[in-house]
């Protein structure tokens, strides 16, 4: 019987995909991992992969329709390409609140500007923003950030209305949201694989990109057993609700021991060894290998899509 095939779609990263391919192939479990190759994809033809691991379609958007069609033809795509490109940070905050996970107070704003085909008549449903009320609810300082995206792009910490309006003016056609600042004494990043496997780590967003994991234990006190249990529970709860197989969940922990979920839409998280460090990296490679091998060998583990009922599948 031919091996099942796992294809990796990646960007510039190499340490994680190289290590994952090597680990999957080393296990000799009837699953072969390779770098995926795509060209002009046909709508009526399946791709030659049982699993596709998506690490780059958020930037290389021509992969997005390919991944959805691959899923239609039976390929397991990680993360789910339908949810992966449809969710947003504002919805995620609302969902977390519904789930009982603490989140900062958050408000989504009308866009600062619109395209040429949008005029005043198109905006008759919008009222003027009550900025003073937002200040009373969230308080300064607060964060203004896009409702979709990552890498801290277009994110600003604003201390007053002057800084807020300057950042808002620069946002142009982006949909922005305002978020309450949480005063934290510990910051945790949970690596999550398969929705259930969680590895929490102190993580310091004030440090340079390559030092955030390594410097955090020196700049913050260790997590108590109670807080550790809470952040792991919240990370599992969020990922199971969002349907992510691969994600990171960031939580800010206050002096009172309250954990607030800050950022949990990282479906292509940084998994490079130079930033994770050897121990976290080894854990991620092991758990991701478990995940893709299981997905390749057991198609029933894939999430059900509604069209399955329409097609009689």
NULUM-396229 format. One line per field, with one value per residue (C-alpha): z, x, y; residue number from 1. Coordinates in nm, 2 decimals. Example, Ala and Ser with C-alpha at 12.3 -4.5 7.8 and 13.67 -1.06 7.14 Angstrom:
// NULUM-396229
w <- 0.78:0.71;
u <- 1.23:1.37;
v <- -0.45:-0.11;
num <- 1:2;
This chain:
// NULUM-396229
w <- 0.00:-0.09:0.18:0.28:0.18:0.39:0.21:0.37:0.24:0.39:0.36:0.44:0.75:0.73:1.08:1.17:0.83:0.78:1.13:1.09:0.76:0.90:1.21:1.02:0.77:1.05:1.22:0.91:1.00:0.65:0.60:0.39:0.45:0.17:0.07:-0.13:-0.50:-0.66:-1.00:-1.19:-0.98:-1.16:-0.98:-1.06:-0.96:-0.61:-0.50:-0.45:-0.07:0.21:0.44:0.37:0.65:0.57:0.71:0.45:0.28:0.50:0.30:-0.03:-0.09:-0.42:-0.20:-0.02:-0.30:-0.37:0.00:0.01:-0.31:-0.17:0.14:-0.08:-0.25:0.08:0.17:0.54:0.56:0.88:0.98:0.84:0.54:0.57:0.93:0.90:0.65:0.79:1.16:1.30:1.63:1.72:1.68:1.87:2.16:2.17:2.15:2.43:2.65:2.58:2.68:3.01:2.92:3.05:2.77:2.76:2.69:2.31:2.06:1.68:1.48:1.15:0.89:0.87:0.49:0.21:-0.16:-0.43:-0.49:-0.14:-0.08:0.20:0.10:0.14:0.51:0.63:0.89:1.06:1.35:1.47:1.72:2.08:2.16:2.51:2.60:2.47:2.68:2.99:2.91:2.81:2.96:2.84:2.76:2.52:2.20:1.85:1.62:1.30:1.35:1.13:1.08:1.29:1.35:1.54:1.20:1.24:1.62:1.84:2.22:2.25:2.57:2.48:2.21:2.01:1.97:1.91:1.63:1.47:1.46:1.35:1.06:0.94:0.94:0.62:0.49:0.76:1.01:1.35:1.70:2.04:2.33:2.70:2.82:3.09:3.35:3.37:3.58:3.37:3.01:2.88:2.54:2.51:2.21:2.12:1.89:1.80:2.02:2.33:2.36:2.53:2.63:2.83:2.85:3.00:2.70:2.72:2.43:2.55:2.43:2.08:1.86:1.94:2.31:2.41:2.54:2.67:2.86:3.01:3.31:3.41:3.39:3.54:3.85:3.78:3.72:4.02:3.99:3.99:3.71:3.51:3.53:3.42:3.12:2.99:3.04:2.86:2.57:2.52:2.55:2.29:2.04:2.05:2.00:1.71:1.55:1.53:1.52:1.53:1.72:2.00:2.27:2.45:2.80:3.03:3.40:3.65:4.00:4.13:3.93:3.67:3.32:3.02:2.67:2.45:2.12:2.01:1.63:1.54:1.30:1.15:1.47:1.48:1.53:1.44:1.67:1.70:1.88:2.06:2.19:2.18:2.44:2.31:1.95:2.02:2.18:1.88:1.63:1.82:1.87:1.51:1.38:1.59:1.45:1.08:1.09:1.27:1.02:0.72:0.86:0.99:0.76:1.00:1.23:1.00:1.08:0.90:0.64:0.57:0.20:0.30:0.37:0.03:-0.15:0.03:0.17;
u <- 0.00:0.13:0.22:-0.02:0.12:0.14:0.23:0.36:0.28:0.53:0.69:1.05:1.06:1.28:1.37:1.01:0.91:1.24:1.22:0.86:0.93:1.22:1.03:0.73:0.95:1.17:0.87:0.80:0.43:0.30:0.30:0.54:0.58:0.71:0.70:0.38:0.40:0.11:0.06:-0.26:-0.51:-0.81:-1.15:-1.26:-0.93:-0.81:-0.46:-0.21:-0.20:-0.40:-0.31:-0.20:-0.04:-0.10:0.16:0.14:-0.20:-0.26:0.02:0.01:-0.37:-0.38:-0.34:-0.67:-0.91:-0.69:-0.70:-1.08:-1.11:-0.86:-1.08:-1.38:-1.20:-1.11:-0.77:-0.74:-0.63:-0.47:-0.59:-0.95:-0.94:-1.30:-1.27:-0.91:-0.98:-1.32:-1.27:-1.16:-1.03:-1.35:-1.57:-1.31:-1.33:-1.71:-1.69:-1.43:-1.66:-1.95:-1.73:-1.65:-1.29:-1.18:-1.11:-1.04:-1.33:-1.34:-1.52:-1.51:-1.51:-1.65:-1.37:-1.20:-1.24:-1.41:-1.36:-1.47:-1.79:-1.91:-2.09:-2.29:-2.60:-2.42:-2.35:-2.69:-2.69:-2.38:-2.41:-2.13:-1.90:-1.94:-1.57:-1.63:-1.84:-1.57:-1.31:-1.54:-1.58:-1.22:-1.01:-0.67:-0.43:-0.59:-0.49:-0.61:-0.56:-0.71:-0.98:-0.79:-0.42:-0.11:0.25:0.15:0.09:-0.10:-0.13:-0.08:-0.10:-0.27:-0.27:-0.51:-0.75:-0.48:-0.29:-0.61:-0.72:-0.38:-0.37:-0.73:-0.66:-0.38:-0.59:-0.78:-1.00:-0.90:-1.16:-1.02:-1.11:-1.02:-0.92:-0.88:-0.52:-0.47:-0.20:-0.01:0.27:0.30:0.24:0.18:0.19:0.03:0.14:-0.17:-0.17:-0.48:-0.70:-0.60:-0.22:-0.11:0.23:0.22:0.53:0.61:0.66:0.76:0.62:0.86:1.16:1.30:1.15:1.42:1.43:1.06:1.06:1.42:1.41:1.06:1.16:1.41:1.17:0.86:0.77:0.68:0.32:0.13:-0.03:-0.38:-0.29:-0.12:-0.43:-0.65:-0.45:-0.43:-0.80:-0.88:-0.64:-0.82:-1.16:-1.08:-0.92:-1.19:-1.45:-1.26:-1.17:-0.80:-0.56:-0.25:-0.25:-0.10:-0.30:-0.16:-0.29:-0.20:-0.20:-0.27:-0.13:-0.46:-0.40:-0.67:-0.58:-0.71:-0.70:-0.53:-0.44:-0.57:-0.59:-0.25:-0.33:0.02:0.22:0.59:0.74:1.10:1.36:1.55:1.25:1.10:1.42:1.52:1.27:0.96:1.06:1.11:0.77:0.60:0.77:0.67:0.30:0.26:0.40:0.15:-0.13:-0.05:0.02:-0.31:-0.49:-0.34:-0.42:-0.77:-0.98:-1.27:-1.08:-1.14:-1.42:-1.75:-1.86:-2.22:-2.19:-2.13:-2.50:-2.59:-2.35:-2.47:-2.12;
v <- 0.00:0.34:0.59:0.86:1.20:1.51:1.84:2.15:2.50:2.73:3.08:3.17:2.95:2.63:2.51:2.39:2.24:2.07:1.92:1.82:1.65:1.46:1.35:1.23:1.03:0.90:0.73:0.51:0.51:0.47:0.85:1.06:1.43:1.66:2.03:2.06:2.17:2.36:2.51:2.59:2.39:2.23:2.26:1.90:1.73:1.64:1.73:1.44:1.50:1.34:1.63:1.98:2.19:2.55:2.79:3.07:3.13:3.43:3.61:3.41:3.44:3.25:2.94:3.01:2.89:2.59:2.48:2.50:2.29:2.05:2.01:1.95:1.66:1.50:1.64:1.73:2.09:2.22:2.47:2.44:2.67:2.78:2.90:3.00:3.28:3.38:3.45:3.78:3.92:4.10:3.79:3.59:3.83:3.80:3.42:3.41:3.62:3.38:3.09:3.25:3.34:3.68:3.93:4.30:4.53:4.57:4.80:4.78:5.10:5.21:5.24:5.58:5.59:5.39:5.32:5.56:5.36:5.42:5.75:5.91:5.73:5.40:5.49:5.59:5.32:5.46:5.70:5.93:5.75:5.86:5.88:6.01:5.71:5.48:5.66:5.60:5.23:5.14:5.42:5.55:5.40:5.16:4.97:5.04:4.74:4.59:4.33:4.09:4.02:3.96:4.05:4.37:4.54:4.87:4.82:5.13:5.19:5.53:5.75:6.02:6.14:6.31:5.98:5.78:6.01:6.01:5.63:5.61:5.86:5.64:5.32:5.44:5.15:4.90:4.79:4.88:4.80:4.95:4.74:4.81:4.78:4.51:4.58:4.25:4.11:3.79:3.72:3.37:3.22:2.88:2.66:2.45:2.15:1.95:2.17:1.97:1.96:2.28:2.39:2.72:2.94:3.27:3.51:3.88:4.10:4.38:4.19:4.15:3.88:3.62:3.68:3.67:3.31:3.30:3.64:3.60:3.37:3.64:3.93:3.77:3.56:3.19:3.10:2.96:2.62:2.79:3.03:2.76:2.54:2.84:2.94:2.58:2.54:2.86:2.78:2.44:2.60:2.86:2.63:2.37:2.64:2.81:2.47:2.54:2.24:2.47:2.80:3.01:3.17:3.48:3.57:3.86:3.77:4.05:4.09:3.95:3.63:3.70:3.58:3.78:3.63:3.89:3.73:3.39:3.41:3.28:3.00:3.01:3.09:3.14:2.80:2.88:2.72:3.05:3.21:2.91:2.76:2.40:2.26:2.43:2.35:1.98:1.96:2.13:1.91:1.59:1.70:1.83:1.50:1.31:1.54:1.51:1.14:1.08:1.31:1.12:0.77:0.85:1.07:1.04:1.27:1.57:1.82:1.76:2.02:2.09:2.01:1.65:1.61:1.77:1.54:1.23:1.17;
num <- 1:2:3:4:5:6:7:8:9:10:11:12:13:14:15:16:17:18:19:20:21:22:23:24:25:26:27:28:29:30:31:32:33:34:35:36:37:38:39:40:41:42:43:44:45:46:47:48:49:50:51:52:53:54:55:56:57:58:59:60:61:62:63:64:65:66:67:68:69:70:71:72:73:74:75:76:77:78:79:80:81:82:83:84:85:86:87:88:89:90:91:92:93:94:95:96:97:98:99:100:101:102:103:104:105:106:107:108:109:110:111:112:113:114:115:116:117:118:119:120:121:122:123:124:125:126:127:128:129:130:131:132:133:134:135:136:137:138:139:140:141:142:143:144:145:146:147:148:149:150:151:152:153:154:155:156:157:158:159:160:161:162:163:164:165:166:167:168:169:170:171:172:173:174:175:176:177:178:179:180:181:182:183:184:185:186:187:188:189:190:191:192:193:194:195:196:197:198:199:200:201:202:203:204:205:206:207:208:209:210:211:212:213:214:215:216:217:218:219:220:221:222:223:224:225:226:227:228:229:230:231:232:233:234:235:236:237:238:239:240:241:242:243:244:245:246:247:248:249:250:251:252:253:254:255:256:257:258:259:260:261:262:263:264:265:266:267:268:269:270:271:272:273:274:275:276:277:278:279:280:281:282:283:284:285:286:287:288:289:290:291:292:293:294:295:296:297:298:299:300:301:302:303:304:305:306:307:308:309:310:311:312:313;
